[in-house]
Amino acid sequence: MSYYDGTKLLSLSDINGQKPEIYIATTNRTGGKTTYFSRLLMNRFFKQSQKFALIYRFIYELDDCAEKFYKDIKTLFFPGTNMTSKRKARGIYHELYLDGDPCGYAIALNSADQIKRYSHLFSDVSCMFFDEFQSETNHYCDNEVEKFISLHVTIARGQLKQIRYVPVYMCSNAVTLINPYYTAMGIAERLNSETKFLRGEGYVLEQGYVESAAQAQLCSGFNKAFASNAYVEYAAQNVYLNDNLAFVERPAGQSRYIATINYNGKPFAIREFRSLGYMYCDDHADPTFPTRITVTVDDHSINTVLLRKNDLFIATLRQYFERGFFRFKNLQSKQALIKCISY
């Protein structure tokens, strides 16, 4: 039986050969990534007295944060110890204690604005851990990436420095390529199912696969009962539900032209195969079609309209993609569509 090991990920440099400040790990479910990074934080506290910050999405998730974080790893690695938490600043954040000694904090993204007033209290944080950064239900904070950035800036101040090096460890299962973080960091357009490690500006990413976890799930009687459900494959195999090379294909039958999108100076066509329930994107655009949407400001012209004026249309395309009902002529067409519908 094997579990996730982040040693390789933590040894990598970013695309510029610099030390990354963001480490992203995805595996199939029950692969052990949460346990690995939780143990890493605790070992650093035990050996070097380094405090950490646990990042949650919503403030109600801070309840029982010590129990949620420490229960499993206590049993596995640190028996005889105990972690507790105390509400601070009327519950805006919680402080964590190990056997009575302060060891870290638990903070919610949707409190990022209030947290700025307490930045001086977090100058002793050496790293941050954001587990389940991808939401399976696409339930994110409003402007979540901006709040995430603000939270990091708040914590990385202090100790006579304008900005400190505070690495962030981010874990989740493979939910969707168009999650807000992949979109903001340009990962959505670069990642594919064959990628093992990906280096970017200030970040490194690992797509892991733990065979023993996959086999355990596939052999589960409960999962066997739902073997035809796409979620079982997602959980066991770390498959992005809506990012499979099989989606690069043209559906059979007649289609209806519904829009042109401009991306990187090139037009792409959106077509509907109504009889199949599919949408299709290719690079054979009709220059005379009246509905033309630009993906970026650089592509904007008097003949196109920006995305924000087509929110309902974009939301519909996003639903088709999330449900696996989009097909593409090639990877360039896929990139254009992903950029168009990204959060």
N, C-alpha and C positions, 0 to 999 in steps of 0.2 A: 504494500500500500504506500503510495507516494502523495505528497502534498506540494502546494506551490512554494517555490523558493525564489525570492527576489534578489538574490546575490548578484546575478548577471545584470539585471536592470539597474541596480544601484551602482554598478561599476562603470556604466556607460557615460560618455560625454555627449553633449548635444551636437547639433549639426555643424556648429562652429568650433567644436573641440573644447568648449567650455563646460564647467560643471553645471548640470541642469538644476533648476529650482522646482521643477514639476516632474514627478514620477507617476506615470499612469500604468495601472495593471488591470487587465481583464482576463478572466478565465471562465470556464464552465462553472456552474453552481456547485457548491461544496468543495471547491478546489483547494481551499485553505488560504486564500490571499488575505482575508480579513485577519485570520489568526496570525499569519506571518507578520504583518505590519503592526498589529497590536502588541505582539511580543517584542518586536523591535523597539517600539516606544518605551515599553517597560524596562527592557534591558538597559537602554540608554539612561533611564532615570536611576536605576539601581547602581549602575557603574559610574555614571558621570553627573548625576543629579540634574539631568537635562529635563526641563518641563516641556509639556506638549499641549496642543490644542486640538480637541475633537470638533469637527465641523458637522453640524446637522443642517437640515434645510429649513425646518419650521420650529418655532419656539416651543411648541408643545412636545416636540421630540426630546427636549432636554430632561423631561421627567424620567426619573430612574436611570439617568445616563450612566452612572457608575456601575449599576447592576448589568445594564446592557453591554457595556464595554468589557467589564472585567470578569464576568461570571465564568465563561468558558476557559479563558486563558489562566485564570486563577487555579482551576481544577487541573489543568494540563501541566502548568509550569511553575506556579507560585503558590502552592498549598500553604495554608497557615497565615496568609496575609489577607488584608481586607481593604476594600476601596469604598469610600463614601463620597457624597457630594453635598454642597450647600448652595442654596439659591443666593445670588448676589444681585444687587442693583434691581430689586423688585422682580427678579426672575429673568432679567435680560441675559444673564449668563450664569453658569454654575462653576464653582471651583471644586476640583477633585482632590481628595486626600487619600494617601496610602498609609494605613496604620497611623493616621493622625497627622502625617506630614504632607504639606501641599505638593502635588505632583503635576497638576495641569488644570485645564479649563475645558468646558464644553460650551460651544457658542453656536447660535443659529444664524444662518445667512439672512433671514428676513429681519434680523435686528442689527444689521450692519451699520445703519445710520446712527442708532443709539450707542453702539459699541465704540464709535469714534471718540465719544466723550471720556472713555475709560482706557484710552490707548496706553497711558503710562503704566497701567496695571499688568499689561501683557508683554512688557519688554524682556521678561525672563523666559518667554516661549522660544524654544529652539527648533521646533518643527510642527507641522500641522497634518492631520489625517482626516480625509473626507471619504468615508465609506459610502458605497451605493450612490455615486455621483450621477449615474444615469437612472432616471425614473422609468419604471416599466409602464406607468400610466401617463407619462408625459406631464406629470404634476410638478411643475417647477415654480419657483418664486417669480414674481414680476421682475424683469431685468436682472435675472439671477447672476449672469456672468459679471455684470457691473458690481453687484453686491459682493460677489466672491473676490473680485479685485480690490474693492474697498476694504474688505475684511483683512486681506493680506497686507495691504499698505498700513492699516491700523496696527497690526501685530508686529510688523517688521520695523517699526520706528523704535527709537530709544537707544540706550547704552552709548550715548554720545555720537550716534550715527544717524544720518538722515534716512538711510535704508539699510537694514541688516539682511544677511542671507538666511532665509527661513524656508527650508524645503517643504513642499506639500506632497504628500502621498495620497493618490486618488485611486480607488478601487471600484469596480462594478462588474456585472456581467455584460455581455454584448447585447445591448438593447436596440439601439438604432444609430446609424452613422450621422444622422442629423440632430443629435443631441446638442444642446447649446455650447458645450465645451469644445467638442470636435469642430463645430462650425466656427467658433471664435478663433481657434488656433490653427485653422486651415487643415485639420486632420481629415475632415470628411472627404475632401477631394483626393487625398493621397492614399488612404487606407484601402486595402482589399483583403480578401479572405486568405491570401498566401503570405501576408505580412506577419513576421514574427516580432521584429523590433523595428521601431520607427523613431528617427531622430528629427527634432525640429528646433526652432528658435527657443531656447530656454527649457525645452522639455524632452523627455524620452518616454516611449510607450512600448509596452509589451503585450502581445496577444498570446496568452498562455493556454495550454490545454493539459488537463490532468487526467490521464487515462483511467486511473483507478476510480476517480470520482464519477467519470462518465459511465463506466461499467456498472458501478454500484447503483446509479440512478436507472440505467436501462434494465437492470435485473430486478428492480423494485416491482413488487406486485402491483402497487398503486400506479406507478408510471406505465406498466404494461397495459393497464386498463384504459389508458389514454394515449396509447402509442401513436395514433394517427393525428394527435393534436400537435400543432407546430411548436407549442410552448415546451413540450417534452424534448424536442430536438434542440431548441434554444438553450434550455437548462443544462442538458447533458453534454452537448457538443460545442457550446460557445459559438453558435451560429447567429449572426445578425439576421433577424427575421426578414429584413427587407434589403439585404445586400448579398445576393447570391449571383454568381456568374450565370446561372441559368436564366436570369432576368434579361440578359443581353440576347434578345431574340425578337423577331418580328411576328406578331400574332397573325393567324390566317384570317382571311375574310375582308369585308369592306370596312373602311374607316371614315370618320367625319373629321375634317380639319377644324380645330376650335381656337387655336392661338399660335402666335409666334413669340418666342422669347429670345432676347438678345443677350449673349454672354461672351465676354472677351472679344467683342467686335464681330461675332459670328451669329447668324440667326439659326435657331432650332425650332422645329415644328412640334406642336402638341396635337396628337390625334386621338380620337375616341373610337374604340372598337365596341360599340354598344352591345352587340350580340354576345360578346365574351365578358363584358364588364371590365375591360382593360383600358388603360391609357397607354399611349406609346409616344416616345420622344425620339426624333431622328434629326439629321442635319440637312434634310431636303425641305427647306422652308419655302413658303409661297410669298414672294415679295409684295404681292398685291393684297394680301389678306389684311383687313382693317384692324384686327385686335393684335397689337404688338406691345409686348411688355419687356422692359429693360430690367436686368438683374442688378446692375451696378450703375452708379452715377456716371462713370466713365463711358458707359454704353448709351447714355441718355441722348435723345435727339428730339426734334419737333414731331417725329413720326412715331414715337414710342411714349408709353406712360410708365411711371415708376411703380414698384411693387406695392407701396403703401396705399395706392388708389384702387388696388385689386385684392383687398384682404380676403374677401369671401371666396374669390376664385382660387387664390393661393391656398387657402385653408382646405378647399375641396381637393386640390392636387395633393396636398400633404396627406389627407386621409387615404387617398388611393395608394400612395407610396407606403404609408405605415401598415396598410393591410396587405401589401404584397401584390397590388393590382396594377403595377406599372411595369412596362417593358421598354427596352432601349435598343437602338441600333448598335451602339458602341459605347465605350467607356467615356468618350467626350460628351456624348448626349446625356449619359448618367450624371456626369459632373455638373453640366449645365442645369439639369433639373434639380439636383441636390442643392446647389447654390441658390436656386430660385425659391425653394420651399423651406430652406433652413430657418431656424428660429432666430 
